[in-house]
Amino acid sequence: MAGGDDSKQTPATRLVTGGRSGDFAESVVNPPVWRASTHLYANVAALREGVKTNEDGRFFYGRRGSPTQWSLCEALTGIEPGAVGTVLYPSGLAAIVGSLMAVLRSGDVLLVADNTYDPTRNTAMGILKRFGIEHRFFDPLDLVAYDAAFCDRTRAVMLEVPGSLTMEVCDIPTLARIARDKGAVSLVDNTWATSLGFPALERGCDIAITALTKHVGGHSDLMLGAASAGERWYRPLRMGAQQLGHVVSPDDAALALRGLRTMAVRLERETASALAIAEWLCRREEVAHVLCPMLPGSPGHDLWQRDFTGGCGLFSFVLKGRDDAARCRLVDALELFGIGYSWGGFESLALPFDVEPVRSRMAWPKAGWGVEDRYAIRLSIGLEDAKDLIADLERGFDAMDKG
C-alpha cells in the first residue's frame, strides 16, 4: 500500500494514504474512475467461480462496485477503529434507511433518539412502520427513561450525536452499553464529527453512519452515504444494501475520495472559525443561547471533551425575545451566508428552524429558558475568514431590529 504500515499512522495521515492498496497506487495518486456496469470473465468456469465470493476487490457485476468504490470503502474503514468493512449508499438518508432495514424485522421495536435528523424520524414513522416495525421516541439525556423504554421486542436504537439542530451531546458509551445489555443493536448518525472526531465503534456503537455528502465530500457537489461496522454487522449491511439494489456512482466515489484527503484540514479550519463566531455570539444581547458543545461552559461540553477528538463548523443559536419576522430579516440580510439545507461544504450557510414540529419527548424552549426564546438559526461555518463572517452576521443583526 502506498504510505506504508497504516497501523502506525495517525487518523489524519490515514485520510491521505487510505484506499490506495490497489495496483493503481504504484503509478498514480488517485484511483481511475471505473465506469463499468458489466464485468467480464475469462471463461465459463471463472463466471461460475465468481458467484462463490462476495467482497470488495473481486469483480462480479457493476452493482457490487469496482476499484473506485472499493478504494473509498477501504479508506473509510481505515479511519473507523473497530470496523472491518464499509458499505456505500446513494445518500446519507439511504445509509440510515438501509442500515435500519438490515437489522430490523416486522414486529421489532426501534428506539429513536428524539433529537435525530428529521428524515430519520420520518423513516421510523413512515416506511418502517409500513413494514410492521414499531418506533418509540426517547430523550437521550434521560438515562432512566431510556432504560425503561426497552421491551423484549426492542431490536435496535437509533442515535445521533450531537443532536440534530439543537446540538445536545448524549452519553453515547452508556446508551450503547445499555442497548447491548438489552440485546439491541446501536446505530449512530456520526455525520457531525465523522469518525475522525468521534470513533463511534470504539465508543460502543455497533454501526456508524455518515452522510458523505457533508464533510467527506466537502464541496457541495455529491450525494453519498456510508455505514461502517465490525464483524457482526458488516455482512448483514452489505447483503441488505445489495438486496435493496443500492449502488453509487464511481464518479461520486472519486469526488468523495478527493474530499477525504483534505477533510482533516478543513475540519480544523471550520472548527476554529465556528468557535470564534460562537464566542462572539455569546456576547450579543440579541442572543439568548448558543448551542455549540465545543464551547466551554455549554451544555454537553464535558461529554464532548471526554468522548470527542474534534468538532466541526455546525452549531445553532437562539434569539432573545424576537419573533419569526425578526429572524427572517436577519437571515435575509446575510450576504456571505447562503440560505439552504445541508452543511459541511466550503461555503457558509444559515438555516432558520423551528424545533417543536420535530420533537416528541424533549421540551422546547428548554427548561429555564424564556418562553419567547424559541426562534433559532443553524449556522454551517465554511472556509471563509471568520472576521468576514462575523461582519456579515453583524449586518444581519442590524437589519433584524430595523424592521
Salt bridges, closest charged atoms under 4 A:
GLU49 OE1 - LYS52 NZ 3.29
GLU55 OE2 - ARG58 NE 2.78
ASP56 OD1 - ARG238 NH1 3.07
ASP114 OD1 - ARG121 NH1 2.83
GLU134 OE2 - ARG136 NE 3.07
GLU134 OE1 - ARG153 NH2 2.83
ASP147 OD2 - LYS182 NZ 3.64
GLU168 OE2 - LYS366 NZ 2.72
ASP171 OD1 - ARG306 NH2 2.74
ASP181 OD2 - ARG177 NH1 3.39
ASP206 OD1 - ARG180 NH2 3.13
ASP221 OD2 - ARG258 NH2 3.22
ASP251 OD2 - ARG35 NH2 2.66
GLU270 OE1 - HIS215 ND1 3.98
GLU285 OE2 - ARG322 NH2 3.44
GLU286 OE2 - ARG284 NH2 2.80
ASP307 OD1 - ARG306 NE 2.76
ASP324 OD1 - ARG327 NH2 2.80
GLU335 OE1 - ARG395 NH2 3.71
ASP354 OD1 - ARG327 NH2 2.77
GLU356 OE2 - ARG374 NH1 1.97
ASP392 OD1 - ARG395 NH2 2.55
GLU394 OE2 - ARG284 NH1 2.78
ASP401 OD2 - ARG322 NH2 2.75
